[in-house]
Amino acid sequence: MKVDLVALEKCIERWCPPGFRPTIARQQVRQYVYAYAAVAPALGKMSCLILPFANTAMMNLFLEQVSLDFAEYFVVLELDRAAWHRAKCLQV
């Protein structure tokens, strides 16, 4: 899941004669983080990480965290078909 942390827009208001549209520079900066979460509602437990990327390395970190948090349980994760969910170097 993408979370838009910063959306910075620089807008400068200027006066101009009627019928003339001035060109004004605008800068947009976006930074994203990705929320990885596994929830067990019946147990009242959740494992969650906020990570800088959505890739196989980050998915491996998340799976490691889930395995630590739910070590005493049999875990079934439902995932979509994102590339980092089915990569060959994913450590399951």
Summary of the structure (lengths in Angstrom):
residues: 92
radius of gyration: 21.6
end to end distance: 21.0
largest distance: 72.0
contacts: 168
relative contact order: 0.17
helix: 18%
strand: 30%
